[in-house]
Amino acid sequence: MTDRRATRLVVPALFALALAVLLQHFLGALAWAGLLAVITWPGHVRLQARGWPPAASAAILVGLLILGFVAPSLVLVNTLGGELAGVQRLLARANEMGLPAPVWLARLPLVAEHAIAWWNDHLALPGGLNRLVGSAAGDFAPHLTGAARLWGSTILANALYLFLALLTLFVLYLHGPAAIHHVDTAGMRALPRQYPMLRRVFPLSVRGTALGLVSVAILEGCVLGGAYFIAGAPAPALLGVLTGYMALVPGGAPLSFTLVSLLLLGQGHSGAALGLFCWGAFELFMVDKFIRPKLIGRRVNLPFLAVLFGLLGGVSTLGVIGLFVGPFMMAILFEWLRGDDGDNTAFNTNLSAPSDPPAGENETTSRPSFRQDNTN
């Protein structure tokens, strides 16, 4: 009987593998659409409970997601536009009048004489800055052209993937119950004993990870924004908001406070720059190693080290999407390890098909799904 069932699974498995190869360039967009659908589905259900049509609810949620990520970019571009205009005026004045050699250049050991001579020949003369930039641009023009082509194609490809992810998300909002029904049928046919556990753990893990990421991003934005204000950085509130958004991706928060520290260092505030960098490194260590794993593991009852290694392994292997895959894999592992508990049904051989949870049962004891959220 087992051999016959295994034989029946060979053809669907091969077909799934062939389909994954066919759609390999778009699997990321499909995965992000599915994750966003799972994370935001309770909001979709609540809007429909208030009388919103499914299409209107889907449109408003997709619009809010777009606004949430596009608005900070527009604010950043507007702010940088004003800063770049000031830099342009400063460079134009320096090119028109020439830049005298700074005093500290004469105190450099060994190279002071040559450095001052080079500065006087290239930057101290009116128009020297323009000639220097022109010659440097001519030397780097071939490399800049190749980099521009590469970055242009990358930006266009990512824009296409983002559009496909949002389009798929909109369709999932409209036809989510039907899609889940088909997934349930296929899952119970392929893994009748393990699928109910997977179906229960997956939404808990994904929403727990999302809660941890968003909570930590807000916390880092507020804490580092306050640190920017104390250190005397310009526009600390704006920089704090941008840091919060950057903290949603791995490496975003350290990049943010490092750049602000370099900005303070360039303004001559070396003590404030060093203090900000040290505080940011300490805060990042505490958040990434203790607070974030605790928030993520609480939803699926995972120990601290399991969440920590799940996050680190997922990010190092799969990138940003590994933040969700790693804790989910760890949740499956610990469900299997707890399989002998009396209140655990992860590998119960008597399980038949997933059924709707009884009314009033909460998310931590019932089988979470899109359909379950409709009872909330």
NUPA-668231 format. One record per residue (C-alpha): residue in three letters; x, y, z. Coordinates in nm, 3 decimals, padded with zeros to 5 digits. Layout:
BEGIN
- r/u/v/w
- ALA/X/Y/Z
...
END
This chain:
BEGIN
- r/u/v/w
- MET/00.000/00.000/00.000
- THR/00.282/00.236/00.086
- ASP/00.466/00.154/-00.237
- ARG/00.153/00.222/-00.438
- ARG/00.099/00.555/-00.268
- ALA/00.465/00.650/-00.322
- THR/00.431/00.562/-00.689
- ARG/00.125/00.786/-00.718
- LEU/00.327/01.076/-00.576
- VAL/00.615/01.043/-00.822
- VAL/00.436/01.200/-01.120
- PRO/00.296/01.500/-00.925
- ALA/00.639/01.555/-00.765
- LEU/00.811/01.552/-01.104
- PHE/00.547/01.787/-01.243
- ALA/00.596/02.025/-00.948
- LEU/00.971/02.018/-01.007
- ALA/00.927/02.093/-01.378
- LEU/00.686/02.377/-01.294
- ALA/00.938/02.523/-01.047
- VAL/01.207/02.516/-01.315
- LEU/00.969/02.684/-01.561
- LEU/00.878/02.961/-01.315
- GLN/01.218/02.988/-01.148
- HIS/01.257/03.358/-01.230
- PHE/00.918/03.442/-01.076
- LEU/00.914/03.218/-00.770
- GLY/01.031/03.509/-00.555
- ALA/00.739/03.728/-00.664
- LEU/00.492/03.444/-00.602
- ALA/00.644/03.370/-00.261
- TRP/00.625/03.735/-00.151
- ALA/00.264/03.757/-00.267
- GLY/00.175/03.448/-00.064
- LEU/00.355/03.577/00.246
- LEU/00.189/03.917/00.225
- ALA/-00.149/03.749/00.178
- VAL/-00.102/03.537/00.490
- ILE/00.022/03.834/00.695
- THR/-00.254/04.077/00.594
- TRP/-00.545/03.833/00.558
- PRO/-00.698/03.915/00.900
- GLY/-00.726/04.279/00.789
- HIS/-00.894/04.170/00.465
- VAL/-01.145/03.965/00.664
- ARG/-01.220/04.253/00.901
- LEU/-01.283/04.493/00.613
- GLN/-01.526/04.246/00.456
- ALA/-01.699/04.203/00.793
- ARG/-01.758/04.580/00.794
- GLY/-01.938/04.554/00.462
- TRP/-01.655/04.617/00.215
- PRO/-01.676/04.421/-00.112
- PRO/-01.382/04.184/-00.163
- ALA/-01.251/04.385/-00.461
- ALA/-01.263/04.713/-00.266
- SER/-01.094/04.555/00.037
- ALA/-00.822/04.405/-00.184
- ALA/-00.765/04.738/-00.360
- ILE/-00.736/04.936/-00.035
- LEU/-00.491/04.687/00.120
- VAL/-00.269/04.676/-00.189
- GLY/-00.281/05.057/-00.203
- LEU/-00.178/05.083/00.163
- LEU/00.114/04.848/00.104
- ILE/00.230/05.054/-00.193
- LEU/00.191/05.379/00.001
- GLY/00.376/05.238/00.301
- PHE/00.686/05.169/00.094
- VAL/00.668/05.445/-00.167
- ALA/00.597/05.740/00.066
- PRO/00.933/05.721/00.252
- SER/01.114/05.698/-00.082
- LEU/00.942/06.015/-00.202
- VAL/01.028/06.196/00.122
- LEU/01.390/06.082/00.092
- VAL/01.416/06.196/-00.271
- ASN/01.264/06.534/-00.182
- THR/01.505/06.580/00.110
- LEU/01.807/06.470/-00.090
- GLY/01.703/06.707/-00.369
- GLY/01.735/07.005/-00.136
- GLU/02.066/06.880/00.003
- LEU/02.208/06.814/-00.345
- ALA/02.110/07.164/-00.455
- GLY/02.314/07.306/-00.166
- VAL/02.609/07.084/-00.251
- GLN/02.587/07.195/-00.615
- ARG/02.600/07.563/-00.515
- LEU/02.898/07.497/-00.287
- LEU/03.089/07.316/-00.563
- ALA/03.009/07.591/-00.815
- ARG/03.147/07.856/-00.579
- ALA/03.458/07.645/-00.512
- ASN/03.517/07.598/-00.884
- GLU/03.474/07.969/-00.953
- MET/03.705/08.096/-00.679
- GLY/03.935/07.798/-00.625
- LEU/03.994/07.604/-00.306
- PRO/04.294/07.707/-00.092
- ALA/04.491/07.421/00.060
- PRO/04.366/07.338/00.411
- VAL/04.594/07.390/00.708
- TRP/04.596/07.025/00.815
- LEU/04.744/06.925/00.478
- ALA/05.078/07.081/00.578
- ARG/05.091/06.864/00.891
- LEU/05.079/06.533/00.704
- PRO/05.397/06.332/00.756
- LEU/05.618/06.253/00.454
- VAL/05.367/06.356/00.185
- ALA/05.279/06.711/00.296
- GLU/05.494/06.888/00.034
- HIS/05.369/06.676/-00.257
- ALA/05.008/06.698/-00.138
- ILE/05.018/07.079/-00.116
- ALA/05.180/07.103/-00.460
- TRP/04.913/06.878/-00.614
- TRP/04.636/07.076/-00.442
- ASN/04.771/07.411/-00.567
- ASP/04.803/07.278/-00.922
- HIS/04.456/07.122/-00.942
- LEU/04.217/07.276/-00.688
- ALA/04.350/07.615/-00.582
- LEU/04.320/07.766/-00.932
- PRO/03.982/07.900/-01.056
- GLY/03.819/07.634/-01.275
- GLY/04.055/07.366/-01.146
- LEU/03.778/07.161/-00.987
- ASN/03.590/07.150/-01.319
- ARG/03.901/07.032/-01.506
- LEU/03.976/06.767/-01.244
- VAL/03.622/06.629/-01.252
- GLY/03.624/06.628/-01.633
- SER/03.947/06.429/-01.655
- ALA/03.833/06.183/-01.388
- ALA/03.497/06.135/-01.560
- GLY/03.676/06.062/-01.887
- ASP/03.888/05.794/-01.720
- PHE/03.591/05.627/-01.551
- ALA/03.338/05.673/-01.832
- PRO/03.358/05.313/-01.967
- HIS/03.315/05.168/-01.617
- LEU/03.028/05.405/-01.538
- THR/02.851/05.311/-01.862
- GLY/02.869/04.940/-01.782
- ALA/02.751/04.998/-01.425
- ALA/02.461/05.211/-01.549
- ARG/02.349/04.935/-01.786
- LEU/02.367/04.676/-01.508
- TRP/02.181/04.889/-01.256
- GLY/01.920/04.988/-01.513
- SER/01.839/04.629/-01.604
- THR/01.831/04.530/-01.236
- ILE/01.591/04.811/-01.149
- LEU/01.359/04.722/-01.438
- ALA/01.361/04.353/-01.345
- ASN/01.281/04.428/-00.980
- ALA/01.003/04.665/-01.085
- LEU/00.852/04.383/-01.293
- TYR/00.877/04.140/-01.001
- LEU/00.714/04.393/-00.769
- PHE/00.427/04.445/-01.012
- LEU/00.373/04.069/-01.047
- ALA/00.383/04.023/-00.669
- LEU/00.121/04.295/-00.613
- LEU/-00.097/04.160/-00.895
- THR/-00.078/03.809/-00.748
- LEU/-00.158/03.947/-00.404
- PHE/-00.468/04.122/-00.539
- VAL/-00.587/03.798/-00.700
- LEU/-00.524/03.606/-00.377
- TYR/-00.737/03.856/-00.187
- LEU/-01.020/03.794/-00.433
- HIS/-00.991/03.415/-00.458
- GLY/-00.813/03.320/-00.137
- PRO/-01.069/03.066/-00.006
- ALA/-01.075/02.881/-00.339
- ALA/-00.694/02.874/-00.353
- ILE/-00.673/02.743/00.003
- HIS/-00.928/02.473/-00.077
- HIS/-00.713/02.345/-00.362
- VAL/-00.399/02.361/-00.148
- ASP/-00.579/02.170/00.130
- THR/-00.688/01.900/-00.112
- ALA/-00.340/01.859/-00.257
- GLY/-00.174/01.871/00.086
- MET/-00.401/01.606/00.236
- ARG/-00.353/01.386/-00.068
- ALA/00.028/01.412/-00.052
- LEU/00.086/01.431/00.326
- PRO/-00.230/01.317/00.505
- ARG/-00.059/01.286/00.844
- GLN/00.175/01.588/00.839
- TYR/-00.027/01.844/00.643
- PRO/-00.262/01.953/00.929
- MET/00.044/02.043/01.138
- LEU/00.204/02.232/00.850
- ARG/-00.118/02.420/00.785
- ARG/-00.148/02.515/01.150
- VAL/00.215/02.622/01.199
- PHE/00.270/02.813/00.874
- PRO/00.037/03.112/00.939
- LEU/00.152/03.133/01.301
- SER/00.516/03.136/01.199
- VAL/00.473/03.387/00.915
- ARG/00.262/03.629/01.119
- GLY/00.495/03.595/01.417
- THR/00.793/03.678/01.198
- ALA/00.611/03.976/01.048
- LEU/00.515/04.099/01.396
- GLY/00.875/04.068/01.511
- LEU/01.017/04.248/01.206
- VAL/00.770/04.537/01.220
- SER/00.794/04.578/01.598
- VAL/01.173/04.579/01.589
- ALA/01.176/04.825/01.296
- ILE/00.954/05.067/01.491
- LEU/01.169/05.023/01.802
- GLU/01.494/05.084/01.615
- GLY/01.349/05.385/01.436
- CYS/01.244/05.544/01.766
- VAL/01.560/05.456/01.961
- LEU/01.805/05.556/01.687
- GLY/01.598/05.864/01.604
- GLY/01.641/05.975/01.964
- ALA/02.013/05.900/01.939
- TYR/02.034/06.112/01.622
- PHE/01.871/06.401/01.809
- ILE/02.110/06.372/02.105
- ALA/02.412/06.347/01.874
- GLY/02.304/06.662/01.686
- ALA/02.236/06.503/01.346
- PRO/02.032/06.713/01.102
- ALA/01.661/06.622/01.063
- PRO/01.668/06.348/01.331
- ALA/01.295/06.270/01.298
- LEU/01.324/06.206/00.924
- LEU/01.640/06.002/00.970
- GLY/01.467/05.799/01.242
- VAL/01.173/05.718/01.014
- LEU/01.408/05.618/00.732
- THR/01.609/05.403/00.973
- GLY/01.289/05.227/01.079
- TYR/01.206/05.142/00.719
- MET/01.562/05.033/00.651
- ALA/01.549/04.806/00.958
- LEU/01.289/04.590/00.783
- VAL/01.567/04.438/00.572
- PRO/01.884/04.271/00.703
- GLY/02.170/04.519/00.728
- GLY/01.947/04.823/00.689
- ALA/01.976/04.955/01.046
- PRO/02.357/04.933/01.071
- LEU/02.391/05.098/00.731
- SER/02.167/05.382/00.846
- PHE/02.341/05.470/01.172
- THR/02.683/05.420/01.010
- LEU/02.600/05.675/00.740
- VAL/02.469/05.921/00.998
- SER/02.787/05.869/01.202
- LEU/02.997/05.944/00.894
- LEU/02.786/06.255/00.833
- LEU/02.858/06.379/01.185
- LEU/03.226/06.296/01.140
- GLY/03.234/06.497/00.818
- GLN/03.083/06.792/01.004
- GLY/03.364/06.779/01.257
- HIS/03.170/06.617/01.545
- SER/03.402/06.321/01.598
- GLY/03.292/06.253/01.956
- ALA/02.922/06.249/01.865
- ALA/02.995/06.029/01.562
- LEU/03.186/05.774/01.771
- GLY/02.922/05.774/02.043
- LEU/02.639/05.728/01.794
- PHE/02.817/05.440/01.620
- CYS/02.893/05.261/01.950
- TRP/02.537/05.306/02.074
- GLY/02.393/05.186/01.743
- ALA/02.615/04.876/01.746
- PHE/02.514/04.793/02.106
- GLU/02.144/04.852/02.037
- LEU/02.160/04.643/01.719
- PHE/02.325/04.355/01.906
- MET/02.061/04.357/02.179
- VAL/01.770/04.380/01.935
- ASP/01.889/04.121/01.682
- LYS/02.011/03.867/01.936
- PHE/01.743/03.894/02.205
- ILE/01.434/04.103/02.131
- ARG/01.361/03.997/01.772
- PRO/01.393/03.620/01.837
- LYS/01.172/03.652/02.146
- LEU/00.895/03.830/01.954
- ILE/00.905/03.584/01.665
- GLY/00.924/03.267/01.873
- ARG/00.634/03.361/02.101
- ARG/00.367/03.284/01.840
- VAL/00.491/02.931/01.769
- ASN/00.638/02.854/02.113
- LEU/00.997/02.834/01.991
- PRO/01.299/02.867/02.220
- PHE/01.531/03.161/02.179
- LEU/01.821/02.980/02.012
- ALA/01.591/02.805/01.763
- VAL/01.456/03.139/01.638
- LEU/01.802/03.298/01.638
- PHE/01.961/03.024/01.427
- GLY/01.653/03.005/01.207
- LEU/01.680/03.377/01.129
- LEU/02.056/03.370/01.073
- GLY/02.046/03.054/00.862
- GLY/01.749/03.172/00.658
- VAL/01.899/03.512/00.580
- SER/02.244/03.374/00.495
- THR/02.094/03.110/00.263
- LEU/01.787/03.269/00.104
- GLY/01.823/03.642/00.168
- VAL/01.531/03.849/00.297
- ILE/01.271/03.579/00.235
- GLY/01.478/03.351/00.458
- LEU/01.357/03.557/00.755
- PHE/01.027/03.373/00.712
- VAL/01.155/03.037/00.591
- GLY/01.407/02.989/00.873
- PRO/01.164/03.023/01.169
- PHE/00.907/02.813/00.982
- MET/01.158/02.530/00.939
- MET/01.248/02.553/01.307
- ALA/00.879/02.548/01.401
- ILE/00.832/02.226/01.200
- LEU/01.137/02.074/01.372
- PHE/01.005/02.148/01.719
- GLU/00.655/02.031/01.631
- TRP/00.815/01.701/01.530
- LEU/01.023/01.689/01.850
- ARG/00.708/01.747/02.055
- GLY/00.510/01.489/01.856
- ASP/00.475/01.251/02.149
- ASP/00.301/01.509/02.369
- GLY/-00.057/01.432/02.443
- ASP/-00.182/01.771/02.324
- ASN/00.020/01.768/02.001
- THR/-00.117/01.632/01.676
- ALA/00.177/01.704/01.451
- PHE/00.215/01.344/01.336
- ASN/-00.107/01.184/01.452
- THR/-00.182/00.889/01.226
- ASN/-00.557/00.920/01.282
- LEU/-00.584/01.262/01.119
- SER/-00.810/01.264/00.818
- ALA/-00.885/01.599/00.659
- PRO/-00.858/01.953/00.791
- SER/-01.185/02.085/00.921
- ASP/-01.297/02.428/01.035
- PRO/-01.218/02.498/01.400
- PRO/-01.508/02.530/01.643
- ALA/-01.636/02.877/01.709
- GLY/-01.456/03.065/01.982
- GLU/-01.134/02.867/01.956
- ASN/-00.832/03.098/01.952
- GLU/-00.544/03.102/01.707
- THR/-00.293/02.929/01.930
- THR/-00.502/02.611/01.973
- SER/-00.688/02.587/01.647
- ARG/-00.568/02.525/01.295
- PRO/-00.493/02.871/01.154
- SER/-00.587/02.937/00.796
- PHE/-00.747/03.192/00.574
- ARG/-01.083/03.034/00.643
- GLN/-01.030/03.035/01.018
- ASP/-00.985/03.412/01.021
- ASN/-01.337/03.450/00.891
- THR/-01.465/03.336/01.228
- ASN/-01.282/03.609/01.417
END
